[in-house]
Amino acid sequence: MELKELDYLNKKFKTLNKKTLNNNERLFVSEENQLFLDEEKFLKNEWINFMKSRQQDQMEQLERALQSQHEALEELKKDNLVLYNAAIQLDIKLIPYVRRAQK
């Protein structure tokens, strides 16, 4: 007995998530899903605000450290020019540098 190929299985089906809405159509969401979407949006905004605040704090901390370093170097320059010149030299061991050959 030979199986016949069914015509309706050869049709391409449309996916639901690719449906485009016209300008006047609205997508209706259940109340439960809307609460979930609102919470997700709220949490995303909270995370963005947290990361922004953290970055600002880090930048301020870095600026304070650089300002303190500048003031200390100025004091050292007044006291001892030889030590000042030694202090402003670049220490290669403190700078991480990795070079990788391209394949």
Helices and strands as residue ranges (DSSP letters): G 7-9, G 16-18, H 31-79, H 81-87, G 92-94
